[in-house]
Amino acid sequence: MSAQVQIIRLDSVVLSREKQQALRRELQRYAEATDFVIRAILQRHITSAAKTIEAVREEFEKKFDRRPEYLADVVKTARVTIGEHRKMARVLISARKKRPRFKEGRLILSPPLVRVTERALLVALENGDYMPIPFDKRSRNKNLDILSDLAAGRRQHDRVRITWRSEGFVEIDIRVPESNQTQ
């Protein structure tokens, strides 16, 4: 039996120039890390997430990030990207000879790398600090009940996808399992 999942869609306020630059660096680093893991999976024909983590951990820590949670998120994203590419390659002949690539401009993280409060999403950076990304008032008020439950710990969330928009803000999609609602 699969649990139902609710996706909460939020927009951020227009971010300051410093936050935009920091977030762009994070997005670029995440895309590079995911492409590195995709390349390793395909070259070494690795079949599971645990084997992938074991095979790339040392080099990944040197190049990208020492946090094991970050590596686990990148591996999960890489495996999903490979699966999506294989589905597409069945239909598109032009995609069959190409290596899958992660589309830059997205950041997909899970707790404890992201925390949700009533007013902002807190993204953990490599140096241990948190970068707050405030929600815009309209989308925050629309989802206030769920955000307050998440902030208080009454509900849990899965992965959070942050999508960069060139206008200076991000779109935030939070996966919330429905089964936690009744607890």
Helices and strands as residue ranges (DSSP letters): E 5-11, H 17-44, H 49-63, H 68-91, G 93-95, E 106-109, E 114-116, E 120-124, E 130-134, H 137-142, H 144-152, E 160-165, E 169-177, G 178-182
